[in-house]
């Protein structure tokens, strides 16, 4: 399945409490259970005003459907074309 990086604009995201973040994660997981295995959440990175999420999904449309059902913004959805790391330089 393709991998996607989702940019979510959430002003003040970096100041959210652990309970707020837990609530967002629970809402996401509830939608994922409903949608079945066609969408999988790998991890998310919280910055000051955005959350960047990495998902594996059948399609970009599935990622957008997850966002809509969960009430999350999906300001940008980009398919990952390659993954590089320090080993790539060797």
N, C-alpha and C positions, 0 to 999 in steps of 0.2 A: 504494500500500500504506500502511496505517496506520503511524504512528510511535509508539514506546513508550519510556517512561523506566523503567528497572529499578533498584531500590534493593537493593544486596547488602550485608548486614551482614557485615563481615570485620574483627574486632578487630585492630588493629595494621596495617591496610592501608597507612597512610601511612608506615610504617617498612619496608615491603618493599623489598628490593634491586631494582635494575634487572633482574637475572637472574630474580628471583621474578616480577616483572611480565611479563617476556618469556615465562616459562613459562605464566602464566595466558593471555596473548594467544595463544600457540601452541595451547594446548588449545582455546580458543574457536574459533580459525580451523579447526582440524581438524574440530570438530563442524559448523561452518558449511559446510565443503566437503561433508561427508556429507549434510547436510540440503538442499543446493541453494539456489536463489535465493529461496526463500520466507522466508528470514531473512537480514538484512544488518545487520552491526554498523557503526555510524557512528563512535562514539567513546565513551570512558569518562573519568570524572573520579574521581581517587583522593583521598579525604579521610582523616582520621586513622583512622577505624574503619569506613568504608563506601566502596563503589565505586558510582557512579551511571553507568549505561550508557544510551546512546541506540541503539535498534534500529529498523529498519524491518522489518515482518513482516506476513505475511498475517493472523495472529491472535495474541491473547494466548496461546493454547494452544501455538503454535509457539515463542514466547519461553520458555514454561515447559519445553517439551520440550528446547530448547537447554540451558537451565540444568541439567536433570536429566541429560542425556547428558554434559555437561561437568563435572558434579560441583560446580556453582556454586550458591550460595544465590540465590534470587529472592524476597526478603522482601516486595517490593512491585512490582507491575507496573501502570503507569498509561498509558492511551492519551493521547497528546498531542491536545488539541482545537484549539489555536491556538498560534502562535509570535508573540511580540512582541519588539520591540527599540526602540532610540531612534528609529528612523524611524517607528514606529507612533505616536509622539507628535506627529508633524508633521501 
